[in-house]
Amino acid sequence: MRFVHGFTSSVLWIIAIPLLLVALARVLPFDGVVPLPHLVAFTPWATLATLPLLIITLFSRRWVLSLLLAASLAGFLYWMVPFFTPPETSTVADPADAGTLRVMTVNTLYGQADAESVVELVDSQNVEVLAVQELTPAFEEALADAGLDDLLPHSFTVPADDGPAGSGLWSSTELTEVEQLAGTSFAMPSALVAVGGTDVRVTVVHPHPPMPNDITTWRTELAALADQVQADKTPQIMAGDFNATYDHASFRALLGSRFSDATREWGAGPAVTWPEGSRVPALFALDHVVVEKDMPVSDVVSMQVPGTDHRALVATVVVE
């Protein structure tokens, strides 16, 4: 009997330790050390797993483990509930209004995404600004052949022949004061877009991923982006593959007190976007539309695009 009791305790602890580590990673105010950025990405899933395990430990009278799991679950719920809580003023905005901007972002997996599907989404979703990551010259040509320039005739693109470094920005209206964030692994172009009577700087975001052997590049590129957008007093919208979830401290530092994650603001749950199209379902919300806190958002949805491992993310942003 004692053996069974000890074996059960060991099994429960073995299951619980990864969940407790995720909770610890999430509560820390930094994530620039391996394996913190990889652990914290599992916060939504750890939330789901912690509740049944807590019930089992309570019935098994493992009080120390129950206490640790209860504290972790309280933290998880505190972090996750806002994703399912729409603001009281939440309404569906009309993308046709002059003061709104329908934004879409998609990572094309080295330009392997189906260009016609991307253009069809732009058309069906009334997209006015498109942010593309991992843009190649061939994919840019494929988008043009599929009719993207007829829908969004203005563009600022920085394609790359090999690897994930290319990015592009398309708009239904003129792009002015085009810029590119310097010193990053992947291109991050930006430009001013006129929305009603307001000029908004839209930036395509794609920092280096947090590879186990190179966390520093990921962290410093997000920090450099934060410095740039925080210093610019122009109204800002950022869209792209941030290679980070809301639970990453580096992503929340980018938001600061000025910006909001559109998915969290809309309150319809986390929009998981990666990895898509594989045997493993999409698990992580790496793709975001980030807006000023005083810009309400509406109709934030993720959508499948054949040929890529990311789901596209679309949001309506109310600028005025």
C-alpha positions, -999 to 999 in steps of 0.1 A, spaced: 0 0 0 28 23 9 44 16 -25 12 25 -43 9 57 -24 45 67 -31 42 57 -68 10 78 -72 27 108 -56 57 104 -79 35 103 -110 15 134 -98 47 153 -92 61 143 -126 30 156 -143 28 187 -122 64 199 -124 61 211 -161 29 230 -152 46 246 -122 76 256 -143 53 273 -169 36 292 -140 70 303 -127 82 313 -162 51 334 -167 53 353 -134 89 363 -139 93 399 -153 119 387 -179 122 360 -205 157 364 -220 171 332 -206 167 296 -220 142 280 -215 119 308 -203 106 319 -237 98 284 -247 81 275 -214 59 306 -211 44 300 -246 25 270 -231 6 292 -206 -29 288 -222 -24 250 -224 -10 247 -189 -41 265 -177 -63 238 -191 -41 210 -177 -38 224 -142 -75 223 -132 -80 185 -136 -47 178 -120 -56 200 -90 -88 181 -85 -70 148 -85 -44 160 -60 -71 173 -37 -90 140 -38 -56 123 -32 -49 146 -3 -15 157 -16 -18 190 2 16 206 -7 12 198 -44 -24 210 -42 -14 243 -28 12 248 -55 -12 239 -82 -39 261 -68 -16 291 -67 -5 283 -103 -41 280 -114 -50 313 -98 -22 330 -118 -32 313 -150 -68 324 -147 -57 360 -139 -36 360 -170 -61 342 -193 -95 355 -184 -90 389 -201 -88 371 -234 -124 360 -230 -137 392 -216 -148 417 -243 -148 453 -232 -182 467 -224 -180 491 -254 -171 462 -278 -191 465 -310 -186 453 -345 -172 482 -365 -179 488 -402 -147 484 -422 -163 507 -448 -162 536 -424 -135 562 -433 -121 561 -397 -115 524 -397 -87 502 -411 -91 465 -419 -56 450 -413 -43 415 -422 -10 399 -415 4 366 -429 37 348 -426 41 330 -460 67 303 -450 96 313 -473 70 324 -499 54 290 -501 19 301 -492 -8 300 -519 -9 335 -533 -44 332 -547 -57 322 -513 -40 353 -498 -56 376 -524 -90 359 -519 -88 367 -482 -78 403 -489 -109 406 -511 -134 387 -490 -123 403 -458 -122 439 -472 -86 442 -462 -71 477 -466 -36 470 -453 -17 438 -458 15 429 -439 35 399 -453 64 382 -437 89 358 -453 84 376 -487 104 363 -517 105 380 -551 87 350 -566 59 353 -540 56 390 -546 52 382 -583 26 355 -576 6 380 -555 7 405 -584 -4 377 -608 -33 368 -585 -45 404 -586 -33 419 -553 -23 451 -570 -58 457 -582 -71 455 -546 -41 471 -528 -22 492 -554 3 508 -531 32 489 -516 66 490 -499 84 457 -502 117 443 -491 118 408 -505 146 383 -498 156 355 -522 165 330 -495 153 324 -459 127 343 -439 142 378 -441 118 395 -466 87 415 -457 62 437 -475 34 462 -469 4 467 -492 -23 494 -489 -54 505 -506 -43 541 -501 -10 559 -506 20 550 -484 41 579 -474 73 584 -453 84 548 -458 110 535 -434 127 503 -423 139 494 -389 177 491 -391 199 464 -377 173 436 -376 177 400 -390 144 403 -410 130 433 -428 105 454 -408 92 480 -433 67 507 -422 49 536 -437 22 562 -430 -13 554 -440 -41 580 -440 -72 568 -421 -99 594 -423 -81 625 -412 -54 607 -392 -20 595 -404 -11 562 -389 23 545 -391 19 508 -399 49 486 -393 54 450 -405 69 431 -375 91 400 -378 119 396 -352 143 367 -351 127 337 -334 139 328 -299 162 299 -309 177 280 -279 212 290 -291 203 326 -298 178 342 -274 197 375 -273 189 384 -309 151 378 -304 151 399 -272 172 428 -285 152 430 -317 119 432 -298 135 458 -275 148 479 -305 113 478 -320 98 489 -287 123 518 -286 114 529 -321 76 528 -318 75 543 -283 97 572 -294 74 580 -324 44 600 -312 26 593 -345 -4 569 -340 9 534 -346 -3 500 -357 20 470 -358 11 437 -376 31 406 -381 48 375 -367 62 387 -334 76 352 -326 61 358 -292 28 354 -274 11 379 -250 26 358 -222 61 367 -231 75 395 -210 94 409 -240 61 413 -259 44 430 -230 73 453 -226 68 463 -263 32 470 -255 40 491 -224 12 514 -212 6 527 -248 -4 497 -269 -28 468 -269 -29 434 -285 -60 434 -307 -68 397 -300 -68 403 -263 -88 435 -266 -115 418 -287 -120 392 -260 -129 362 -281 -101 340 -268 -64 337 -280 -61 334 -318 -36 306 -321 -17 309 -354 12 285 -354 21 258 -363 -6 254 -389 -9 227 -416 10 200 -398 1 170 -378 3 192 -347 -26 217 -346 -19 254 -341 -9 259 -305 6 294 -301 -6 329 -308 26 343 -324 9 366 -349 -5 399 -337 -21 432 -346 -10 457 -321 -28 491 -318 -29 522 -296 -49 517 -265 -74 543 -276 -80 525 -309 -110 500 -304 -108 468 -324 -134 446 -340 -139 413 -357 -104 399 -349 -101 364 -365 -74 340 -377 -78 322 -410 -61 293 -428 -39 299 -458 -27 268 -477 10 263 -480 22 281 -449 26 271 -413 10 303 -400 -27 313 -399 -35 348 -412 -48 372 -387 -73 399 -396 -86 428 -375 -107 459 -379 -90 489 -361 -111 520 -353 -87 549 -357 -113 577 -354 
